[in-house]
Amino acid sequence: DLTRTHENLRNSLDEEISLARDVHDRVKNNMQVVCSLLNLQAGALSNPEAVQALTDAVARIHSMAGIHERIYQTGNFSRVDMGAYTEGLCRHLVAQYADTSGGRAPIRVESQLSPVLLPVDKAVPFALLMSEILTNAIKHGCRGIEAAVLEIRLNCVNGALTLVIAHNGTGMTRIPAEGEEGITVGMQIIESLSRQIGAV
């Protein structure tokens, strides 16, 4: 009886794991479909600002889909290795946004990414936060720089998670305060996500 009970429990667990894996795969695929639809819509538009808004939306959705993809690939349904995830996210955003006009070389990325495990409910907003900051650094900070360098460091010491994103381009002369007129959507998202995950 104990053996039979053990086998039943193991089979039930295997089924739940398979179901959870399938759910994350479906979520990832559905997000990719949404990205494809938005890309098609962007291709049909002539307004540069509208195209850019859709492109930015696609990048945000892709950052969330990447979390579900890692969960599906690793089979760890409670925590996500943000170090491995960040490397892939950065490559994708550099390929999407890097300014290679005028014969400029692609952005050189220097990374120090430790294996940092986050629960899924923290991993998703953290992924969106990184996506926003990296996108801003690539689109604006590294724009027009002949030898652009993007530095990313991620580590966890004594339970404190530290993320550093820096570049050798022109920085912001002044960061608008929350609620101030003229603050960009990206900055609003960064501030909201920072509060959500308790960042300082």
Secondary structure, 3 states (H helix, E strand, C coil): CHHHHHHHHHHHHHHHHHHHHHHHHHHHHHHHHHHHHHHHHHHCCCCHHHHHHHHHHHHHHHHHHHHHHHHHHHCCCCEEEHHHHHHHHHHHHHHHHCCCHHHCCCCEEEEEECCCEEEHHHHHHHHHHHHHHHHHHHHHHCCCCCCCEEEEEEEEECCEEEEEEEECCCCCCCCCCCCCCCCCHHHHHHHHHHHHHCCC
